[in-house]
């Protein structure tokens, strides 16, 4: 969400969320990449940052998952929350196999549009398409078509 300067949408739709301290630390390290608005919002995330208690569980999760994805899975397990914001396809598939409801960034943008928090999704998708993030262009175009917006 920070990579398209729209962390505000996450706060608006899901005001009560937790973020593993390792993921939060990574956001702080990458602050210079983000706009001043997102940098301010990242600083406001501080109360949501939680240190995971069971770091030894990192080894219990599937090989090939990144440390940050594993931390998110552990946080879900520790808190009992049954949903996870995650875009990584392999981590998402693994989380879903554990019965965790996964929400991706694109779903946040769809929800924001449905709630009237944004007028258009296309400018956000344009930023995504021109970033180092990978989302299928066909999927983004299908979403744009659903909302009657010009495709990428």
N, C-alpha and C positions, 0 to 999 in steps of 0.2 A: 504494500500500500504506500509506503514511503517513497518507493521508486517512481511513483507518478504523482507525488505530493498530495495524496488524498487520505492520509491517516485520519483526518477529521471524520470521514465517513465511518470508519471502524468505531470511533468513539460514539458517534450518533446512533449507530445501529446496535452495537454491543457495548454499552457503557461499563458493564461489569465483566472484565476479562482478566486473565492472568497471562503472564509471559515469563518463560524461564529466564533466569538471570543471565545465562549464557547468550541467549538470543538478544536480550536487552543490551548486553555489553557489545555485541556485534553491531547493533543499531547505533550505539553511541560512537563506536569507532568509525562508522561510515557517515557520520553527520555531515562532513563537508560535501558529500555527494548530493545531499538533499537540499531542497529550498529552505529558506529561513522559516517559512510557515511549518513545514514538516519537522524541522529541527526543534522548533518551540514545542510542538506536540510531542515529539519523542521525549523531550525533557519532562513533559507532564505525565508520561507513562510510568515514571519512577514508582508511584505507589502500587502499580500493577506487577512489578518485577518480583519474582519469587525464586529463591534459591531452591533447587531440587534437593530433597533429603537423601534419596537413594541413588547416588551416582554409581554405585556398584551394579545397578540394573542396566547400565549402558551396554554391558557385554551380553546381556540377555536378548537384545533385539537383533533382528536380522542383519547379517553382514551386508554391506553396501549402502546402508542408510547413514546419512551424515550425523555427526554428533548433535547438532542443533535439532534435527528431526527427532532423534532419540530422546533428547531432553524434553521436547514437547510431548512425546508419548508418555514419558515418565510423569510429567506434570499432570497430564490427564488422569493417569492411574492414581497418583497421590491425592488429587483434589476430588476425584469422583465425578468430575465434569465429563459429560458424554459427547462433547463436540470439540472440534479442532479446526482452526483456520490453517490450512496447509495447501500449497500448490504443487509440491514435489510429487510426481506421479507414483514413484515407487513407495515413498513413505505413506502416501494417501491410500494406496492399495493395501499396504500392510496394516495401517490403522483401521481401515474398514473391515479387514479380516478379524480384528479384535472387537468388532462391534461399535467402533467409535464413529460418530457421525462427522463427516468431513465437509468443511465449507471452504471453497476456494475464493481467491481474490475476485474472480469474475462474478461469482455469486453475490459478493458484497456490492459490486457496482450495479448489478441487476436490482438488488433490493433497494439501493439508494435511488435508483430511477423510479421504481414502483412507489416509494415513499415520498417522492417529489423533492428529494435532497439534491438531486442534480437534474438539469434539463436535458442534457445529452450525454450519452456514453461514448460516442465516437471520439471526442478529443482525448479521453482517457485511453481508449484502445489505440489511438494513434501513437500516444506516448509509449505504450507497452510495445507496440509493433516496432518502434524505433529505439528500444532499450536493449539491455543485455538479458532480458527475461524472455523466456520462450513460452508462448501460448499459441495454439493452433489458430492460424488466421481464419480457417474455415469456421471454427467455433465462434470466434469473435464476430465474423460476418453474419452467422446465423442469429446471434443475439441482436446485432444491429438491425437485421431484417425484421425480427420480431417486434422491435420498437419503431419500425418505420424510418430508421436512420440510414443515411448513405453508407454503403459498405466501404471497407478499406481498399 
